[in-house]
Amino acid sequence: MRAIRKMELAWLKVNGSNFALVEYRDRKSKLRHCYSLTKT
């Protein structure tokens, strides 16, 4: 995650809206971060 965050601006230039930081709740209802990528 740390490496992806450092490269986030570069990824946004390449992929545009195909790359997004999102959140989800795990089994313990703790909020976690992840990146959502489309197949393209």
trRosetta pair geometry for C-beta under 8 A, 3 or more apart (Angstrom, degrees):
i j d omega theta_ij theta_ji phi_ij phi_ji
1 4 5.7 -58 -148 38 32 111
1 5 6.3 35 155 -23 67 105
1 33 6.9 100 -148 93 137 109
1 35 8.0 170 -124 -20 77 104
2 5 5.8 -54 -150 33 30 112
2 6 6.7 31 153 -20 63 104
3 6 5.8 -53 -153 32 33 112
3 7 6.6 11 155 -2 65 111
4 7 6.0 -72 -150 49 32 99
4 8 6.6 65 148 -67 66 80
4 11 7.6 4 -165 -22 79 152
4 35 6.0 -112 159 -31 150 149
5 8 5.5 -13 -153 -30 37 118
7 10 5.0 -58 -171 46 75 115
7 11 5.7 78 130 -27 90 101
8 11 5.7 -58 -147 37 31 111
8 12 6.3 33 156 -23 66 104
8 19 7.9 179 -150 138 70 125
8 21 7.4 -7 -131 -47 134 115
9 12 5.7 -51 -148 32 32 113
9 13 6.8 34 153 -19 62 101
10 13 5.8 -53 -155 32 34 112
10 14 6.6 24 152 -11 66 108
11 14 5.7 -62 -148 43 35 106
11 15 5.6 -13 171 20 75 114
11 19 4.9 -134 143 154 113 171
12 15 6.7 -69 -119 58 22 80
12 16 6.7 64 -175 -104 57 22
12 19 6.1 -131 -87 75 56 122
13 16 7.9 9 -167 -64 12 58
15 18 4.1 -102 174 63 104 106
15 19 4.3 85 89 -17 136 115
15 37 7.6 -49 -172 -136 161 90
16 19 7.4 126 72 23 30 90
17 20 7.3 8 -168 -54 56 109
18 37 6.4 37 151 -155 84 63
18 38 4.4 -90 -149 29 91 111
18 40 5.8 -102 -124 81 147 91
19 35 6.7 -10 -165 -176 79 111
19 36 7.6 157 -152 82 32 58
19 37 5.8 5 -104 -105 69 77
20 35 7.0 153 79 -157 37 65
20 36 4.9 -16 64 57 91 101
21 33 6.3 -12 -172 -166 98 108
21 34 7.8 159 -153 86 56 29
21 35 5.9 -41 -98 -101 54 70
21 36 7.8 166 -103 14 6 81
22 33 7.5 148 82 -154 36 59
22 34 6.0 -27 69 70 83 76
22 35 7.2 119 21 -129 80 20
22 36 4.7 38 0 -20 130 117
23 31 5.5 -1 -177 -172 123 98
23 32 6.7 151 -156 77 69 39
23 33 5.7 -41 -99 -98 72 56
23 34 7.5 133 -110 22 25 73
24 31 7.7 156 82 -150 26 55
24 32 5.7 -26 66 63 75 91
24 34 6.2 -8 11 17 111 120
25 29 5.3 -9 -174 -142 120 45
25 30 6.8 143 -152 64 67 30
25 31 6.0 -38 -94 -92 70 53
25 32 7.3 137 -114 15 20 84
26 29 7.2 -83 67 -12 60 11
26 30 5.1 -10 39 55 107 86
26 32 5.4 64 -37 -15 104 129
